[in-house]
Amino acid sequence: MFICRSGARSHQAAALVSQATPRDCYNVLEGFEGDKDASGQRGKIGGWRHAGLPWHS
């Protein structure tokens, strides 16, 4: 499973690994903090954390 702040880097990593190995790869498309809102801040819309999924700080 791959995750990064926005989902962009983890998407690339998952794609590379899935091409190189026969294993299943999963990517969190919205990332941990999701997309930027109208004021440019992350963590307010979308993402793992905003969805209330488990995480530890």
C-alpha positions, 0 to 999 in steps of 0.5 A: 500500500502506498500513500503520500501527502497528495497521492501523486508520488505514491501513484508513481511509486505504486505504478513502478512496483506493479510493473516490476513485480507480480504483486498487487499494489494499492495507492491512496489516490487522495493521499493523506491530506487530500487536495488543496482547498480554495485558500491553498491549504491541505487537510480540509477536503479529501484525503485519508485523515479527512475521511477519519481513517486511522493514523498515528501522529 
